[in-house]
C-alpha cells in the first residue's frame, strides 16, 4: 500500500487504496474483524502499517473495538461479514450506540452483478439492518462512492454525541478505480449559549444547597478536572448519575455524596434536600423501575448540560444547555463567583468487611481496592454486585472505570481486551460475573495471543445474580434459567492460552489477585463467592 495521498494528486487509485489512505489520515492504526468470503478482497495483501485484530465472533469484535475507541478517543474501524455477521454483532452495536462510542463499521456484501438474484450470503436492505443504532448507514450507489462514504461515516461517528456508523461494501467494489479522497478537518466542540450559562451561574450563586449530578459525558470529554474545579468553586454536593458508564468524579473526594438510584422514588429522596440540581453529561434521569419522581414537581430547580440533543429534548423539566463538556465547564468556571457557602459533607466509606467462607462479595471488592494497581483501568460487568462495588471499590476519576451503558451483557470482557490493546503500559482489570462472562468468553483468546496486560476477575455465584434479585423485587417466583452450575472458568481460560487460578477461601484471595496483577500477560482469577441474592433497589449508600 502507498502512503497518504499527496494533496492535489487526483490520479485514480483502487477503492481499497483510497480507503486505507483515509484510515491513515484519520490516525486509525488497527482494524477489528472476523473475516468472511465477502471480505476477502478487502483483506488481501494486507498493509504492514495497520494491524488486523482478529476476534472469534462478531459481537466480540465490536466489544473490542468499543473498548479500544473509548481508550484512544478515536473512532475504531471494524470489518464484519455480511448479514449474518452483522446480526451476530447487533447486541454490542446497540451497546456502542448507548455508550456513545465512535466507530466505523464496514460489512461485506455480495457482488453487485448478482444482487438482483438474491445470491448466497447477500444482505437484503443492508443499510437498514443496523438501524436505528447507527448514526449513519449506507450501501453506496457506486463503487467509486465507497471512500467518500467511509469518510462521511468517520466524521459523523466523531461528532457529538459520538456513535457507530455503518457502510456496506459489495465484494467487487474494492478493486475498482476511483479518485482519492482528501481528508478534511471537522471541528467537534460546540460552545454553550452565554445567556443560558449566565442563568446557570446565577442559580448556583444563589442556591443554598446545590447538587451536581455528574454523568459519563464528562469523562468521555476528558473534562473530569474541570468538573472537580466547578464542584469546588460552587461548593456543591456531587452525585453520580444513574447507571453511569464512566467515572467522571473522584469517588474519594470530600464532596462526593454517592450514587443515584435508577428508582424514581429513591433518586428523588436522595436529592430532596437540594434546592438546585445541575445534571452534567447525563440524561435527566435514567430510570429502571417504576415509581413516582417527586424531583420533577417539588420545586427543585433543574439545569442540564449535555452534548446530546435527544437527551435535552426528553428532559421533562428545567433548562437544558446544549454544548460539549469542555467549553461549557470552562465557561461556567469563569462565570462562577466565589461563595461563602459551607462545603457539603460527602459520604463516609464503610469499614473494611470481615473475611468469611464462602467469600462475601463485599470482602472481594475491598480486596480489589487494596491490591489493584493504582493506575489500573477497571472494566465492569457484574450488575448484581454493583452496589457492593460502589461501597468498597471507589474509583479515582478520569479513565479509571468503564461499563456498558446499555445493560446488555457480553460487552465488558471484549472491551477490556480493546482497552488493554490501546493502553499496554497499564493493567486493565475486567470484573465480571460468571453469567456475563459466557456471552463473549472467546475474547480471552485475542488477549492471550497478544499477551495483553489484562486480569479477568470472574465472580462465580453459579447463576444470574441480577435476575435472582429482580425476581424478588418484582415478587415473581419459580423462574427457570437462573442457575449456572458446572462451569469451570479455569479450564476454559487455560484452553484459550491464559494463566488461570481459582479462589475458594478468603485467606487466599489477596495473594491470588496480587499475583495476577503482576502476571506478564493475560490472567484469569475465578472467585467462588457467596450466592446470597443481592439487593439492587432499596439498599442505601
N, C-alpha and C positions, 0 to 999 in steps of 0.2 A: 504494500500500500504506500502511496505517496504521502508526503507530509501535507500540512494545512495549505489549502488553495491560496495562491498569491492573489492579492487584491487586484482586480481588473482583468484577471485571466479567466476568460469565458469559454475556453476550448472544452468541448463536451467530454465528459467522463462517464463511467458507469454509475448507475443509481447507487450501487453499493459503495463505490469510491466516494461519491458526493456525501453519502450518509456518514461514513466513517470520518471524513474530514470535518463534518459538523460536530460529531461527537468529540473529536479532539479539541475543536474550538470551544465547546461547552465545558471542557475540563472533565469529561467522562473517561475514566481510566479502566472501568470494569463493565462487563455486560453479563447479566444474570440470566440463566436459561436452562431449559430442558429440551433437548433437540427432538425434532420430528422430521419426517420426509419433506414436508413443505418448507422447512427452514434450511435445508442443506445448501442451496445456492448462496444464502447469506453467510453460512458458517464456513464455506470452503475457503482455503488459502487464508486462514485467519491471521490478522496482523500481529506482529510481535509486541507492539506498544500498548495494546488493550487486552486485558486479561478476561478470559471467558470463565465465569464462575458457575460450575455445574451444581444444580440441585436435583434431587432424585424424584421430586414430584412438584407439580406446578404451584401448589399453594405454598410449599416450602420455598420455592424460587422467589415468589412475591414477598414472603416474610423476610427473607434475607435481604432483598433489595430495599425493603422498607426500613429495616434497621440501619443499613448502610447509608441510605439517603438521610435519615434523621441525624446520624453521627457526622456526616460530611456536610450537611445542609446544601447539598446539590442534588438535582434530580438523578435518580437511578435509572438506568436503561435496561429493559427487560425484553427478552425474546422468548415467546411462547409458541407452542404448537397451535394449530388452527382450532376449530370449535371445541373439541374435547379437552384440549389443554387449557384453553381459556375457561372452560367450565370448571375444571379442577381448581383453577386459581381464584374463582369468583369470591369465595369466602374471605380470602385475605385482600383481594382488591377492594371489597367493601370496608375492611378494616383500614386499609390505606386511605380510603376516602374519609372515614371518620377521624383518622389520625392527622389528616391534612398533610400527607406526605407527598412531596413532589416525585413523580415517577412517569417515565415514558415507556409504555408497554407496546411492543410490536408483536404481531402474530402472523404466522404464515397463512396463506390462502392458496387454493388450487389455481392452476394456470387459467388465465383469462379466456383462452380459446375453448375450454371445456366447462367453464362455469355454467353456461345455459343447460348443460346436460346433467346437472346435479351430480357432479363427479364425486368419487370416493374421497373422503377427508375434506370436502369443501365446507365452508362456513356460510350458512344461509343468513342473509342480512347481518353480516359480520359486525358492522359498526353499531348495530342496536344491541348486540348481545351483552356487553358490559355496562350499558346504561341502566340506571341513572347514576352509577357510582364512579364515573369518569367525567372530567370537566370538558373533554373534547374527544370525539370519536369519529373516525373517518376511514373509509377504504377509498383511496384516491382514484379519480376517474381515469387517469392515465399513469403509466409507469413514470413518465417524466415528472409527475407531481409528487412522487414519494418524498424526496428530500425536503421540499417545501412543507409537506405535511408533518414530517418529523420535526422540522424547525418550529413550526407553529405549536406542535404538541409540547415541545420543551418550554417555550416562552409561556404558554398557558399553564403548564404544571407549576412553574416557578412564581406565578403571580398569586398574591394573597387573595383569598385563602388558598394555599397550595393544595395540590391533589394529583391523583393519577390521570393520565391521558392515554389514548389508545389509537394505534394505526394498524390496520390490516393490510398486508402486502402480499399480492399474488406471487407465486413461486417464480414466475418468469420475468418479474419486474427488475430484479437485482442486476441483471446483465445488460439491460437496455441503456442507451446513451442519453445523457441529459446535461444541460448547462449546470455548472456548480452553483451552489447557494452561498452567498456571502453571509457570515454570521453577523448578527446585529446586537447592539446593546439596548436592553429594555430595562428601565428603572423599575424598582419594586416597592419602594417605600411610598406610603400615602400619608400626607400630613393632615392633622385634625382641623376642624373648624375652630378658629381662635375664640369666637364668641361662646361657643359651647364649652371650651376649656376654661374660659373666664368664669362661667357659671359653676363649673365643677370646682374650681379653685376656691370660689367664694363659699360654696356649700361646705367644703372641707374646713375652711377657716371658721365658719360659724357653727359647725357641728359641736355638740358636747361629747358624743360617744360614737365617733366614726368607725367603720369597719371596711377593710379592703378584702374582697374575695378574689383571690389570685388563681388564674387558670393556666392551662398548658401553653396557651399562646405566648406567654411571657418567656418561657424557656426556649420555645421554638425560635423566638426572635432574638435570642441572646441578650435579653433585657432584664435578667434577674437582678443584677447590681442596681439598675435603675429602680426596680420595684422596691428594693430594700431602702434606697435613699428616699423614695416617696413615702414609704411607711414611716421611716424615722423622722422625716421632716413634718409629717402630718400627725405623728403620734397616734396612729390608728392601729386597732387590733387587726391581725391578719388571719384570715381563714383560707383554706384550700377549697376550691370549687368541687362539687360532687363529681366523682369518677374522673378526676384529673389524671391525664395520661403522662404527665411530666411533673417534675418537682421544680416549681417556679419561685420558691421562697425557702430559705434555710429553716429546717424544722426544729433546730435548737435555738433559734433567735428568741430573745426575751419577749418580743411582741407577737410571737406565733401562738395563735389561740387554738388551732386544731383543724379537723377535717369536717366539712359539712356533709350531712347525710343526704342520700338521694330520696328520702321520705319528705314530702312537703311539710308535714306537721313538725317533724324533728328539725328540719332546716329552719323553719320559722321560729321554733323555740330557741335554737342556738343564737339566732340573730335578733331576738326580741328586745334586747337592751340597747341596740344601736339605733340612733335616730337617722343615720346616713349609711347606706351601703353602696360601695363602689365596686362593681364587678369588672375585672381587667383580664382580658384574654380568655373569656369563657362565656357560655350561654347564661341566660337568666331564666331558669336554672335547669340543670339536667336531673329529672326525677326518674325513679324506677318503680315505685309503688304508688297506689292511690292515696289521697289524703287531702286535707284542707290546708292550703298555703295562705295563712293569715298575713305573711310578709307582704302580699300584694294588696292588702286592704286595711292595714293598721296604721297608715300614715307615714311609714318609713319612706324617706326619700331615696330613690334608686337612680344611680348612674351606671352606664356601661361603656367601656372602651373595647372595641372589637374590630378586627380586620375582616370580619365575615358579614356581608350584607344580610344573609339569611338569619344569622343569629340576632342581628339588630332588628330585623323585621318581626321576628316571632316573640320578642320580649313583650310581656303583657302590660308592663307599666314602666314609667320612668323615662329617662333621657338616654339615648344611645348615640355614641360618638364613633363614627367610622374612621379608623386610622390604623396604620401599623404601629406596633408597640413602641419602638424606639423613638420616633418623632413625637408620639403622644405623651409618653412618660417624661421625655426631656422637656417638652413644653410645660407639662404640669409641674414638674420640679421647679422650673423657672418662675412660675406664677404663684407657687405656694408661699404665703408669708410664714414667718416664724410664729410659733404658738406656745403659750404657757400652759396649755392643757397637759394634765398629768399623763405620763406614759401608761398604757394599759398593762394589766397583768397577764402574762402569757400562761400557757398550760404548764402544769407540773408533771414531769415524767414520772412514771410509777417506779417503785423499787425493783431491783433485779428479781425475776421469778425464781422459785426454787426448782432444783433438779428433781426429776422423778422418772420412773419407768412404768409404763411406756412414756416416751418423751412428750412433754406438753408443748404445744405449738408456741406458747409464749417463751418458753426456755430456748427453743430453737431460734426464734427471732432475736433474742438478746445475745445468744452465742454468735450469730452472724454479725451483729453490731460491734462486737468486741474483737472479732477475728478478721473481718473483711478488710482488704487493703483500703487505705484512706481515700485513694483516688479511683476506686472501682466504680464501674457503671453497673447498676442493678436493673435487670430486666425481669419483670414480674408477671406471672400468670397463675396465681393461686387465689382466686377471688374469695373463696370461703375463709381464707386466712388473712385477708387484708386488714381487718380491724386490729388483729394482733400485731401485724407488721407496722401499722401506723403508730402503735403504742411503744413498741420495743425496738424498732429499727428506723430511727429518724434519719432522713436524707439530708445531705449537706447543701443542696441547691442545684446550681447550674450543671446540666449534663450528668446528673447523678442517677436519674430514675426514668424508666420507660415502661409503659404498659400499653395494652390495646384499648383504644377509645370506643371500640365497637361492642365490647362484651363477647365477641366471638372467639372461641378457643382455637388454638393452632397457630398463633402468631408469634408468641414470645420466644419460643425455642429457636426458630429460624432467624428471628430478628436479632437475637443475641449473637448469632453467628455473623450476621451482617455488621453489627456494631464492633465486634472483635476484629473483623476483617478491616474495618475502617480505622480502628484505633489499636493497633497491635502493641503499643507501648504501655498499655494499662490492662488490668484484669477486668474482664466482663463476667458478671455473675448472673446466671439465669435461675431465678427462684420460681419453681413451677410445681403444680400439683400432679399427682400420678395420672388423673384423668386428662388433664390438659396436655401432658407430655406426649400421650399416644396419638394426638392429632397430627403432629409433624415430627415424629421421632427420628425420621430419616435425615433430618438436618444435622444430626451428630456426625454423620459420615463426612459431610462437607467440612465441618470443623476439624475433624481428626485428620483428614487428608492434608490440611494446611497447617496442622499443629498450632491452631489458634489459642491464645491465652484466655481460655473460657472454662469456667466452672459451672456445671449444671447441678443445682441442688433440687432433687426430686423429693417433695413432701408426700410420702406414701401413707395415706389413711384408708387405702383399699376401697376407694369409691369416689363418687361425685359429691364432695362435701357441700358445695353451694346448693346443689339440688336437694340434698338432705335438709339443709337449713330452710330453704324456701318451702319445702313440703310442710314444715312445721308452721312457718309464718302464715301460709295460705290454708292451714288446717285441712290438708288432704293426706290420706293415709293409703298404705298398701300400694305405693308407687313402684313399678318394676324398673329394672335397669339402672339402679343407683349404686350397686356394689361391683367392685372390680377386683376380685380375688385372683391370685396366681400369676401376677405379672412380675417378672424378675428383671428389673432395670439394670442390674449389674451385668447380667449375661447379654442383654440387648446392647448395652454400651460397648462391652468388650467385643461383641460381634462387629461393631462398626469401627473398631480400632481405637477406642478411648480407654484411658485409665478409669477404673471404677471401684468404689467401695460401698459397703452397706453399713449403716449405723443403727443399732437397736438399743443401745444403752446411753443414757445421758452422760455417763462418765467418759465415753469415747468420742463425744461429739466435737469438742473444741479441737482436739488433735486431728481428727479426720478433716475438718474444714480447713484448718491451717495448712495441712499437707496438700490439700487440693489447690489452695490458692497459690502455692509456690511451684506446683507441678509445671514442668515445661511442656505445654501443650494443653489438650482438652481433657478435662477430668469430670467425672460424674460422681456425686455423693447421693446415695439413696438413703433417706432417713425415715425410719418407721416411727410414726407419731401416733399419739392418742387419737382414736377415731371418734371421739365425742363430737356431737353435732355443734358447730359454731353458731353464734348469734350474729346475724348480719344487720338486723334492724332492731332497735330497742336498746342497743348497747351504748352507753355513754362513754365519751372520751375524757 
